[in-house]
Amino acid sequence: MRRNLRQAGAGNDKARAVRRLAEARLSHAARVRAAAARQLDPGADPDVVRAERVIERLRAVSAPTPEAARARLVAAVSARQAHRATASAPLLARSVEPSDVLPAGAARAEVYRGEESAARRVIEIAGPIVTRSRSWADLHRNLAEHGIAYAAQGSGAVFIVDGIVLKASTCRAASRARLEARLGSFQPGPGGDGSTPPQGHRRAPAVPSPRAAPGIDPALFAVARQAQTAADAARETYDATYPELNIAPLLKAAVVGPAPRAAPSARTLARRIGKPLPRLAPVRQPEASGSNLSGLLAFYDAGMQAECYRVVAERTRSPASSDQDGRHRPVPDRLVQLTPRPMVGIAAGRSALEQAAGRDSAIYLMPFSDERHHVVLSGLQIEDVVRLQAAGFAPALVLDRRDGRHEVVLTAPNRNRPYEQAALAEAREHLRLSLGLGRTGFGLRIDAAERPGTALPGTERHAPRIYARIVTATGATCERLGRLILRFVAVFARRFGLGPGSCLGRGADPDDDTPHADAPLYWAHRADLLARWQGRWPDPSRVDALIARRLRSTGHSEAAVAALVTACAPGVPRIGRRAWTGYGRRAAAHAFRDEADSCWAFDRATPAMWAELEQAVKARARPDKPKPTPSPVPPFVGPVPLPPRSEARLGTTRRRSRNGRGDPEGPGER
């Protein structure tokens, strides 16, 4: 597809390339008709012709035909999926990582080979040594105690770990430029001249690393080492047979036989022997030292009491794309972020974020917690804060931005009830509209952008940023917010239902009108998962995997789970078509064989809740349950004559509500 678009000229005009690709799939006669249809008559108005074509397409879609009905259904599903994708898309911002991370190759080697990578040893062991060394002699001596060498290479430097040569910039503090700025000119160690490493050092060690990766089971690592040793011995024996044919692998395979297979990966061996799959463990980082902002961040943390926080810096004005002399200048990113992490990590990466974002940026702080709900209200006047407190809301944190505006954070305990996340969104919107506030895209605004002319000349690079002043930081939960959330939970429960009778997420029945016997279990689990979901809107395949895990826990076999998912999954609207038999088998195998997958944490319910839900579904479908007797339908006696216009009073019937219109506690309009 990409190659066809490129051949059609996608680099010049994407829309024109898509049209050319569509026309290429038509027959010759169809292309002639399409070209004739696009050709305008002399003197015709292009806007009028375009409007007429749009009207014709609308008439074709709205026609009472099966094709038009199918087109409307496809358009509705596509629009719904596009809305969900837009609403749940992650923040498109450049991430600033102040700490060192494993390269992609080293991370992959740890997961598939189960061995500790040389890059991890450089970051975790050599990094702290480089930071606390006060001379080149101390650096070389302390590194040699761990079997690590630091040598010069060209204008830079490298680490040598187990015969593997790594760039010194793998650990940012160990780059040659930074070390020479701190320790002086480079001085070689006592064991060498500090020049380029000899050619004997290879990219991969001759002997596998004797150290297991942090995320692998020790027994699995021993099995992987045995398999690797056996594969190496078989390969050496094969190479020793007719060694003169090693330069011609195909000829040797025809004479001696095929070469022995490589050792299986640690993930393959884990599936064979029933061990958990190797996982990539995070890099152990030294604790961050204090900073001049740690006091304010500590107060922010005490007020919100969240597990993780995300910091986003947004530029308020777009810089010019060229200098005064006309030369092109790259435009900086508008959004820069520190991905969610504890407040200690935020304090460590604050300076790197400010340097990447620049002075003309506003900084936002967003809390994330599994134990508490956080409602952030931004841009309040002091009168709005007083009115909010008078209404019974107790703010956990109030900030003064020093521009006449305030930031307020309300917290409430997370009870993990169905529809609680949707109720939280409704409560946030209710408070925002009641106070007449705008939407906050990135959270709590803790620093406004610097206004032009406020900084002294020549101090833009060194002047500290002025953060919002803390008015109150009690950290108390708001009971009034909890009651408001509970009120909207009741609204959603009445609208969509609870338990086995819920209609949330229920798809269409199969075309042959023969539903699976356990289909109510599938739809009940799906409704419960969606009602308790937190965060981005889930992909249907992830929900199916969680349903399969629930069914496995309640005693269903793998074959039964695969058959149930195969029968019910096609009824859920989704993008793309699948071979449903294989889809169901993969979902069941994932639930039965991969017990350590991180996606299981998305299920907020407990196994006891799963069993209670299935018991309620089975009790609802019991054949001995008395069914209501249908009321007899009165016979049709003909049309009822309308009263004269003078006696008819149309539009006077009105639903009355004791609690007011739209109140969730009353029978008003909803």
WOBELFEN-V966594 format. One record per residue. N is the residue number from 1. PHI is phi in radians with two decimals (999 if undefined). NEAR is the number of other C-alpha atoms within 10 Angstrom. Layout:
n:N phi:PHI near:NEAR
n:N phi:PHI near:NEAR
This chain:
n:1 phi:999 near:7
n:2 phi:-1.13 near:8
n:3 phi:-1.16 near:8
n:4 phi:-1.12 near:14
n:5 phi:-1.12 near:17
n:6 phi:-1.14 near:13
n:7 phi:-1.17 near:13
n:8 phi:-1.43 near:19
n:9 phi:1.68 near:16
n:10 phi:-1.16 near:18
n:11 phi:-1.20 near:10
n:12 phi:-1.56 near:10
n:13 phi:-2.58 near:10
n:14 phi:-1.14 near:14
n:15 phi:-1.12 near:11
n:16 phi:-1.15 near:14
n:17 phi:-1.17 near:19
n:18 phi:-1.12 near:16
n:19 phi:-1.15 near:12
n:20 phi:-1.14 near:17
n:21 phi:-1.15 near:18
n:22 phi:-1.17 near:11
n:23 phi:-1.21 near:16
n:24 phi:-1.15 near:14
n:25 phi:-1.50 near:10
n:26 phi:-1.47 near:12
n:27 phi:-1.32 near:10
n:28 phi:-1.12 near:11
n:29 phi:-1.14 near:9
n:30 phi:-1.16 near:13
n:31 phi:-1.15 near:15
n:32 phi:-1.12 near:12
n:33 phi:-1.18 near:11
n:34 phi:-1.15 near:13
n:35 phi:-1.16 near:11
n:36 phi:-1.18 near:10
n:37 phi:-1.22 near:9
n:38 phi:-1.38 near:10
n:39 phi:-1.33 near:8
n:40 phi:-1.58 near:11
n:41 phi:-1.28 near:9
n:42 phi:-1.07 near:6
n:43 phi:1.51 near:6
n:44 phi:-1.34 near:9
n:45 phi:-1.46 near:10
n:46 phi:-1.06 near:11
n:47 phi:-1.16 near:9
n:48 phi:-1.17 near:10
n:49 phi:-1.11 near:14
n:50 phi:-1.11 near:12
n:51 phi:-1.12 near:11
n:52 phi:-1.12 near:12
n:53 phi:-1.15 near:12
n:54 phi:-1.12 near:12
n:55 phi:-1.12 near:12
n:56 phi:-1.11 near:12
n:57 phi:-1.15 near:12
n:58 phi:-1.13 near:12
n:59 phi:-1.14 near:12
n:60 phi:-1.16 near:14
n:61 phi:-1.30 near:18
n:62 phi:-1.53 near:14
n:63 phi:-1.23 near:12
n:64 phi:-1.39 near:10
n:65 phi:-2.20 near:11
n:66 phi:-1.07 near:10
n:67 phi:-1.13 near:13
n:68 phi:-1.16 near:16
n:69 phi:-1.10 near:14
n:70 phi:-1.15 near:12
n:71 phi:-1.13 near:14
n:72 phi:-1.14 near:14
n:73 phi:-1.13 near:12
n:74 phi:-1.10 near:13
n:75 phi:-1.12 near:13
n:76 phi:-1.15 near:12
n:77 phi:-1.13 near:14
n:78 phi:-1.12 near:15
n:79 phi:-1.13 near:12
n:80 phi:-1.15 near:14
n:81 phi:-1.16 near:15
n:82 phi:-1.14 near:13
n:83 phi:-1.11 near:12
n:84 phi:-1.13 near:15
n:85 phi:-1.13 near:15
n:86 phi:-1.21 near:10
n:87 phi:-1.25 near:11
n:88 phi:-1.84 near:13
n:89 phi:-1.21 near:11
n:90 phi:-1.21 near:9
n:91 phi:-1.18 near:14
n:92 phi:-1.53 near:10
n:93 phi:-2.48 near:16
n:94 phi:-1.33 near:17
n:95 phi:-1.51 near:16
n:96 phi:-1.81 near:19
n:97 phi:-1.97 near:15
n:98 phi:-1.25 near:16
n:99 phi:-1.71 near:17
n:100 phi:-1.40 near:19
n:101 phi:-2.23 near:18
n:102 phi:-1.24 near:19
n:103 phi:-1.10 near:12
n:104 phi:-1.08 near:8
n:105 phi:-1.13 near:10
n:106 phi:-1.18 near:15
n:107 phi:-1.13 near:22
n:108 phi:-1.15 near:14
n:109 phi:-1.13 near:17
n:110 phi:-1.17 near:23
n:111 phi:-1.31 near:22
n:112 phi:-1.66 near:20
n:113 phi:-1.86 near:25
n:114 phi:1.31 near:31
n:115 phi:-1.83 near:23
n:116 phi:-1.18 near:22
n:117 phi:-1.39 near:24
n:118 phi:-1.17 near:21
n:119 phi:-1.14 near:26
n:120 phi:-1.14 near:24
n:121 phi:-1.14 near:15
n:122 phi:-1.15 near:25
n:123 phi:-1.27 near:26
n:124 phi:-1.42 near:16
n:125 phi:-1.82 near:17
n:126 phi:-1.27 near:24
n:127 phi:-1.04 near:21
n:128 phi:-1.07 near:16
n:129 phi:-1.13 near:20
n:130 phi:-1.11 near:23
n:131 phi:-1.18 near:12
n:132 phi:-1.64 near:10
n:133 phi:-1.28 near:17
n:134 phi:-1.93 near:13
n:135 phi:-2.72 near:15
n:136 phi:-1.15 near:19
n:137 phi:-1.13 near:13
n:138 phi:-1.08 near:15
n:139 phi:-1.10 near:20
n:140 phi:-1.14 near:22
n:141 phi:-1.19 near:17
n:142 phi:-1.21 near:17
n:143 phi:-1.22 near:19
n:144 phi:-1.14 near:14
n:145 phi:-1.12 near:9
n:146 phi:-1.86 near:12
n:147 phi:1.30 near:11
n:148 phi:-2.07 near:20
n:149 phi:-2.07 near:24
n:150 phi:-2.09 near:28
n:151 phi:-2.32 near:25
n:152 phi:-1.47 near:19
n:153 phi:-2.58 near:16
n:154 phi:1.14 near:9
n:155 phi:-1.58 near:7
n:156 phi:-2.06 near:14
n:157 phi:-2.62 near:22
n:158 phi:-2.42 near:24
n:159 phi:-1.77 near:27
n:160 phi:-2.12 near:20
n:161 phi:-2.22 near:20
n:162 phi:0.97 near:20
n:163 phi:1.43 near:20
n:164 phi:-1.73 near:17
n:165 phi:-1.67 near:21
n:166 phi:-2.15 near:18
n:167 phi:-1.13 near:18
n:168 phi:-1.16 near:23
n:169 phi:-1.26 near:19
n:170 phi:-0.98 near:20
n:171 phi:-1.87 near:23
n:172 phi:-1.03 near:16
n:173 phi:-1.25 near:20
n:174 phi:-1.72 near:25
n:175 phi:-1.11 near:17
n:176 phi:-1.11 near:23
n:177 phi:-1.12 near:17
n:178 phi:-1.21 near:13
n:179 phi:-1.19 near:19
n:180 phi:-1.19 near:14
n:181 phi:-1.20 near:10
n:182 phi:-1.75 near:12
n:183 phi:-1.89 near:16
n:184 phi:1.70 near:12
n:185 phi:-1.07 near:12
n:186 phi:-1.10 near:17
n:187 phi:-2.21 near:16
n:188 phi:-1.21 near:16
n:189 phi:-1.33 near:18
n:190 phi:-1.20 near:10
n:191 phi:-1.62 near:10
n:192 phi:-2.92 near:11
n:193 phi:-1.56 near:12
n:194 phi:1.32 near:18
n:195 phi:-1.53 near:13
n:196 phi:-1.07 near:13
n:197 phi:-1.05 near:19
n:198 phi:-1.11 near:7
n:199 phi:-1.23 near:6
n:200 phi:-1.18 near:7
n:201 phi:-1.33 near:15
n:202 phi:-1.93 near:13
n:203 phi:-1.22 near:11
n:204 phi:-2.08 near:13
n:205 phi:-1.23 near:13
n:206 phi:-1.20 near:11
n:207 phi:-1.96 near:10
n:208 phi:-0.99 near:14
n:209 phi:-1.09 near:17
n:210 phi:-1.35 near:11
n:211 phi:-1.83 near:12
n:212 phi:-1.42 near:19
n:213 phi:-1.19 near:24
n:214 phi:-1.09 near:18
n:215 phi:-1.72 near:18
n:216 phi:-2.11 near:26
n:217 phi:-1.23 near:18
n:218 phi:-1.03 near:14
n:219 phi:-1.13 near:11
n:220 phi:-1.16 near:22
n:221 phi:-1.13 near:22
n:222 phi:-1.12 near:14
n:223 phi:-1.14 near:15
n:224 phi:-1.13 near:24
n:225 phi:-1.15 near:21
n:226 phi:-1.11 near:13
n:227 phi:-1.12 near:18
n:228 phi:-1.16 near:19
n:229 phi:-1.12 near:15
n:230 phi:-1.13 near:14
n:231 phi:-1.17 near:17
n:232 phi:-1.16 near:17
n:233 phi:-1.13 near:13
n:234 phi:-1.13 near:16
n:235 phi:-1.21 near:15
n:236 phi:-1.11 near:12
n:237 phi:-1.11 near:11
n:238 phi:-1.16 near:18
n:239 phi:-1.19 near:15
n:240 phi:-1.30 near:12
n:241 phi:-1.50 near:12
n:242 phi:0.87 near:11
n:243 phi:-1.08 near:10
n:244 phi:-1.19 near:10
n:245 phi:-1.63 near:16
n:246 phi:-1.15 near:15
n:247 phi:-1.37 near:9
n:248 phi:-2.22 near:9
n:249 phi:-1.06 near:12
n:250 phi:-1.20 near:13
n:251 phi:-1.15 near:12
n:252 phi:-1.19 near:20
n:253 phi:-1.12 near:13
n:254 phi:-1.31 near:9
n:255 phi:-1.52 near:11
n:256 phi:-1.59 near:12
n:257 phi:2.24 near:11
n:258 phi:-1.14 near:12
n:259 phi:-1.21 near:14
n:260 phi:-1.13 near:14
n:261 phi:-1.26 near:10
n:262 phi:-1.26 near:13
n:263 phi:-1.16 near:18
n:264 phi:-1.15 near:14
n:265 phi:-1.25 near:16
n:266 phi:-1.13 near:28
n:267 phi:-1.18 near:20
n:268 phi:-1.14 near:13
n:269 phi:-1.15 near:20
n:270 phi:-1.11 near:20
n:271 phi:-1.20 near:13
n:272 phi:-1.21 near:9
n:273 phi:-1.71 near:10
n:274 phi:1.36 near:11
n:275 phi:-1.75 near:19
n:276 phi:-1.10 near:19
n:277 phi:-1.17 near:24
n:278 phi:-1.11 near:22
n:279 phi:-2.09 near:20
n:280 phi:-1.42 near:18
n:281 phi:-1.40 near:13
n:282 phi:-1.15 near:12
n:283 phi:-1.29 near:15
n:284 phi:-1.30 near:12
n:285 phi:-1.89 near:15
n:286 phi:-1.15 near:11
n:287 phi:-1.12 near:9
n:288 phi:-1.27 near:13
n:289 phi:-1.38 near:9
n:290 phi:-1.18 near:11
n:291 phi:-2.35 near:12
n:292 phi:-1.26 near:9
n:293 phi:-1.91 near:14
n:294 phi:-1.10 near:17
n:295 phi:-1.14 near:12
n:296 phi:-1.11 near:15
n:297 phi:-1.09 near:16
n:298 phi:-1.13 near:14
n:299 phi:-1.19 near:17
n:300 phi:-1.04 near:24
n:301 phi:-1.15 near:21
n:302 phi:-1.17 near:16
n:303 phi:-1.33 near:23
n:304 phi:-1.68 near:27
n:305 phi:0.93 near:21
n:306 phi:-1.88 near:20
n:307 phi:-1.34 near:16
n:308 phi:-2.37 near:19
n:309 phi:-2.42 near:21
n:310 phi:-2.07 near:19
n:311 phi:-1.98 near:25
n:312 phi:-2.19 near:27
n:313 phi:-1.93 near:28
n:314 phi:-2.06 near:21
n:315 phi:-1.30 near:20
n:316 phi:-1.59 near:14
n:317 phi:-2.38 near:10
n:318 phi:-1.47 near:11
n:319 phi:-1.22 near:14
n:320 phi:-1.19 near:12
n:321 phi:-1.59 near:12
n:322 phi:-2.58 near:12
n:323 phi:-1.38 near:9
n:324 phi:-1.17 near:7
n:325 phi:-1.49 near:6
n:326 phi:1.61 near:8
n:327 phi:-1.30 near:9
n:328 phi:-1.27 near:11
n:329 phi:-2.23 near:11
n:330 phi:-1.12 near:10
n:331 phi:-1.44 near:11
n:332 phi:-1.14 near:15
n:333 phi:-1.19 near:15
n:334 phi:-1.35 near:17
n:335 phi:-2.10 near:20
n:336 phi:-2.27 near:25
n:337 phi:-2.40 near:24
n:338 phi:-1.83 near:23
n:339 phi:-1.05 near:19
n:340 phi:-0.94 near:17
n:341 phi:-2.82 near:15
n:342 phi:-1.10 near:16
n:343 phi:-1.12 near:21
n:344 phi:-1.11 near:18
n:345 phi:-1.18 near:20
n:346 phi:-1.12 near:23
n:347 phi:-1.13 near:21
n:348 phi:-1.25 near:19
n:349 phi:-1.73 near:18
n:350 phi:-1.09 near:17
n:351 phi:-1.13 near:14
n:352 phi:-1.15 near:15
n:353 phi:-1.16 near:22
n:354 phi:-1.12 near:19
n:355 phi:-1.18 near:11
n:356 phi:-1.33 near:17
n:357 phi:-1.48 near:24
n:358 phi:1.55 near:17
n:359 phi:-1.35 near:17
n:360 phi:-1.59 near:18
n:361 phi:-2.45 near:22
n:362 phi:-1.79 near:20
n:363 phi:-1.94 near:24
n:364 phi:-2.13 near:20
n:365 phi:-2.22 near:21
n:366 phi:-2.07 near:19
n:367 phi:-1.49 near:26
n:368 phi:-2.33 near:18
n:369 phi:-2.63 near:14
n:370 phi:-1.62 near:13
n:371 phi:-1.77 near:14
n:372 phi:-2.32 near:19
n:373 phi:-1.69 near:25
n:374 phi:-2.16 near:25
n:375 phi:-2.01 near:23
n:376 phi:-1.79 near:24
n:377 phi:-2.01 near:25
n:378 phi:-2.03 near:20
n:379 phi:1.47 near:21
n:380 phi:-1.49 near:20
n:381 phi:-1.37 near:17
n:382 phi:-1.12 near:14
n:383 phi:-1.18 near:9
n:384 phi:-1.17 near:16
n:385 phi:-1.12 near:19
n:386 phi:-1.13 near:12
n:387 phi:-1.17 near:13
n:388 phi:-1.16 near:18
n:389 phi:-1.19 near:12
n:390 phi:-1.16 near:10
n:391 phi:-1.38 near:9
n:392 phi:1.81 near:12
n:393 phi:-1.57 near:19
n:394 phi:-1.85 near:21
n:395 phi:-1.18 near:26
n:396 phi:-1.47 near:23
n:397 phi:-2.65 near:24
n:398 phi:-2.27 near:22
n:399 phi:-2.06 near:22
n:400 phi:-1.87 near:23
n:401 phi:-1.39 near:19
n:402 phi:1.17 near:13
n:403 phi:-2.15 near:10
n:404 phi:1.54 near:10
n:405 phi:-2.01 near:15
n:406 phi:-2.27 near:25
n:407 phi:-2.01 near:25
n:408 phi:-2.20 near:23
n:409 phi:-2.11 near:24
n:410 phi:-1.91 near:27
n:411 phi:-2.18 near:26
n:412 phi:-2.57 near:21
n:413 phi:-1.16 near:15
n:414 phi:-1.60 near:16
n:415 phi:-1.52 near:13
n:416 phi:1.00 near:16
n:417 phi:-1.63 near:16
n:418 phi:-1.05 near:24
n:419 phi:1.15 near:25
n:420 phi:-1.25 near:23
n:421 phi:-1.19 near:20
n:422 phi:-1.15 near:18
n:423 phi:-1.15 near:21
n:424 phi:-1.10 near:23
n:425 phi:-1.10 near:13
n:426 phi:-1.16 near:16
n:427 phi:-1.13 near:22
n:428 phi:-1.09 near:21
n:429 phi:-1.19 near:16
n:430 phi:-1.09 near:13
n:431 phi:-1.18 near:17
n:432 phi:-1.11 near:18
n:433 phi:-1.25 near:12
n:434 phi:-1.14 near:10
n:435 phi:-1.64 near:15
n:436 phi:1.20 near:12
n:437 phi:-1.81 near:16
n:438 phi:-1.52 near:13
n:439 phi:-1.37 near:15
n:440 phi:-1.90 near:14
n:441 phi:-1.44 near:9
n:442 phi:-2.20 near:17
n:443 phi:1.95 near:22
n:444 phi:-1.32 near:24
n:445 phi:-1.51 near:27
n:446 phi:-1.77 near:21
n:447 phi:-2.75 near:20
n:448 phi:-1.46 near:20
n:449 phi:-1.16 near:19
n:450 phi:-1.25 near:16
n:451 phi:-1.37 near:10
n:452 phi:-1.08 near:7
n:453 phi:1.56 near:7
n:454 phi:-1.50 near:8
n:455 phi:-1.65 near:11
n:456 phi:-1.24 near:8
n:457 phi:-1.08 near:7
n:458 phi:1.46 near:8
n:459 phi:-1.96 near:9
n:460 phi:-1.13 near:14
n:461 phi:-1.42 near:9
n:462 phi:-2.02 near:7
n:463 phi:-1.25 near:11
n:464 phi:-1.25 near:11
n:465 phi:-1.31 near:14
n:466 phi:-1.74 near:13
n:467 phi:-1.60 near:18
n:468 phi:-1.11 near:19
n:469 phi:-1.47 near:15
n:470 phi:-1.45 near:18
n:471 phi:-1.56 near:13
n:472 phi:-2.44 near:16
n:473 phi:-2.52 near:18
n:474 phi:-1.43 near:15
n:475 phi:1.30 near:20
n:476 phi:-1.40 near:17
n:477 phi:-1.43 near:21
n:478 phi:-1.76 near:18
n:479 phi:-1.19 near:16
n:480 phi:-1.12 near:16
n:481 phi:-1.16 near:25
n:482 phi:-1.07 near:20
n:483 phi:-1.20 near:13
n:484 phi:-1.15 near:17
n:485 phi:-1.12 near:24
n:486 phi:-1.08 near:18
n:487 phi:-1.12 near:16
n:488 phi:-1.30 near:21
n:489 phi:-1.05 near:23
n:490 phi:-1.12 near:17
n:491 phi:-1.10 near:18
n:492 phi:-1.20 near:18
n:493 phi:-1.15 near:16
n:494 phi:-1.23 near:12
n:495 phi:-1.36 near:13
n:496 phi:-1.90 near:16
n:497 phi:1.54 near:17
n:498 phi:-2.22 near:18
n:499 phi:1.20 near:19
n:500 phi:-1.18 near:23
n:501 phi:-1.59 near:15
n:502 phi:-1.30 near:20
n:503 phi:-1.81 near:16
n:504 phi:-1.22 near:19
n:505 phi:1.27 near:19
n:506 phi:-1.34 near:17
n:507 phi:-1.64 near:14
n:508 phi:-1.43 near:12
n:509 phi:-1.33 near:16
n:510 phi:-1.09 near:14
n:511 phi:-1.18 near:8
n:512 phi:-1.50 near:6
n:513 phi:1.01 near:7
n:514 phi:-2.21 near:9
n:515 phi:-1.19 near:14
n:516 phi:-1.15 near:17
n:517 phi:-1.10 near:9
n:518 phi:-1.75 near:17
n:519 phi:-1.06 near:14
n:520 phi:-1.03 near:20
n:521 phi:-1.14 near:21
n:522 phi:-1.05 near:24
n:523 phi:-1.21 near:23
n:524 phi:-1.18 near:25
n:525 phi:-1.14 near:26
n:526 phi:-1.13 near:21
n:527 phi:-1.12 near:25
n:528 phi:-1.17 near:26
n:529 phi:-1.12 near:24
n:530 phi:-1.18 near:17
n:531 phi:-1.21 near:25
n:532 phi:-1.71 near:18
n:533 phi:-1.22 near:22
n:534 phi:-2.18 near:18
n:535 phi:1.75 near:8
n:536 phi:-1.11 near:12
n:537 phi:-1.12 near:13
n:538 phi:-1.32 near:16
n:539 phi:-1.31 near:12
n:540 phi:-1.00 near:16
n:541 phi:-1.17 near:14
n:542 phi:-1.19 near:14
n:543 phi:-1.12 near:21
n:544 phi:-1.11 near:24
n:545 phi:-1.12 near:21
n:546 phi:-1.19 near:24
n:547 phi:-1.13 near:27
n:548 phi:-1.09 near:29
n:549 phi:-1.15 near:24
n:550 phi:-1.10 near:24
n:551 phi:-1.13 near:25
n:552 phi:-1.11 near:17
n:553 phi:-1.18 near:16
n:554 phi:-1.58 near:15
n:555 phi:1.81 near:10
n:556 phi:-1.48 near:14
n:557 phi:-1.37 near:14
n:558 phi:-1.14 near:21
n:559 phi:-1.14 near:12
n:560 phi:-1.18 near:17
n:561 phi:-1.14 near:27
n:562 phi:-1.07 near:22
n:563 phi:-1.16 near:17
n:564 phi:-1.18 near:23
n:565 phi:-1.14 near:26
n:566 phi:-1.10 near:22
n:567 phi:-1.38 near:22
n:568 phi:-1.77 near:24
n:569 phi:-1.07 near:22
n:570 phi:-1.09 near:17
n:571 phi:-1.37 near:14
n:572 phi:-1.59 near:13
n:573 phi:-1.10 near:17
n:574 phi:-2.72 near:15
n:575 phi:-1.57 near:12
n:576 phi:1.67 near:5
n:577 phi:-1.97 near:7
n:578 phi:-2.38 near:9
n:579 phi:-1.49 near:9
n:580 phi:-1.18 near:17
n:581 phi:-1.13 near:13
n:582 phi:-1.17 near:12
n:583 phi:-1.09 near:17
n:584 phi:-1.12 near:27
n:585 phi:-1.14 near:19
n:586 phi:-1.16 near:15
n:587 phi:-1.11 near:24
n:588 phi:-1.18 near:29
n:589 phi:-1.12 near:18
n:590 phi:-1.10 near:17
n:591 phi:-1.30 near:24
n:592 phi:-1.54 near:17
n:593 phi:-2.06 near:14
n:594 phi:-1.98 near:16
n:595 phi:-1.44 near:14
n:596 phi:-1.78 near:14
n:597 phi:-1.21 near:13
n:598 phi:-1.24 near:9
n:599 phi:-1.24 near:12
n:600 phi:-1.14 near:15
n:601 phi:-1.22 near:10
n:602 phi:-1.26 near:16
n:603 phi:-1.44 near:18
n:604 phi:-1.53 near:14
n:605 phi:-1.57 near:17
n:606 phi:-1.76 near:9
n:607 phi:-1.00 near:11
n:608 phi:-1.12 near:10
n:609 phi:-1.16 near:12
n:610 phi:-1.09 near:19
n:611 phi:-1.14 near:16
n:612 phi:-1.10 near:13
n:613 phi:-1.14 near:18
n:614 phi:-1.17 near:21
n:615 phi:-1.11 near:14
n:616 phi:-1.16 near:16
n:617 phi:-1.15 near:20
n:618 phi:-1.19 near:15
n:619 phi:-1.18 near:13
n:620 phi:-1.22 near:13
n:621 phi:-1.74 near:12
n:622 phi:-1.15 near:9
n:623 phi:-1.25 near:9
n:624 phi:-1.46 near:7
n:625 phi:-1.27 near:9
n:626 phi:-1.11 near:7
n:627 phi:-1.75 near:7
n:628 phi:-1.15 near:6
n:629 phi:-1.36 near:6
n:630 phi:-1.17 near:6
n:631 phi:-1.28 near:6
n:632 phi:-1.14 near:6
n:633 phi:-1.47 near:6
n:634 phi:-1.14 near:6
n:635 phi:-1.18 near:6
n:636 phi:-1.41 near:6
n:637 phi:-1.95 near:6
n:638 phi:1.92 near:6
n:639 phi:-1.18 near:6
n:640 phi:-1.53 near:6
n:641 phi:-1.20 near:6
n:642 phi:-1.35 near:8
n:643 phi:-1.23 near:9
n:644 phi:-1.03 near:7
n:645 phi:-1.05 near:8
n:646 phi:-1.20 near:6
n:647 phi:-1.67 near:8
n:648 phi:-1.44 near:10
n:649 phi:-2.15 near:9
n:650 phi:-1.44 near:7
n:651 phi:1.37 near:6
n:652 phi:-1.73 near:7
n:653 phi:-1.29 near:7
n:654 phi:-2.53 near:7
n:655 phi:-1.37 near:9
n:656 phi:-1.85 near:12
n:657 phi:-2.22 near:14
n:658 phi:-1.13 near:10
n:659 phi:-1.73 near:12
n:660 phi:1.82 near:13
n:661 phi:-1.22 near:14
n:662 phi:1.32 near:12
n:663 phi:-1.25 near:15
n:664 phi:-1.17 near:18
n:665 phi:-1.53 near:14
n:666 phi:-2.14 near:14
n:667 phi:-1.50 near:15
n:668 phi:-1.20 near:15
n:669 phi:-1.18 near:13
n:670 phi:-2.39 near:10
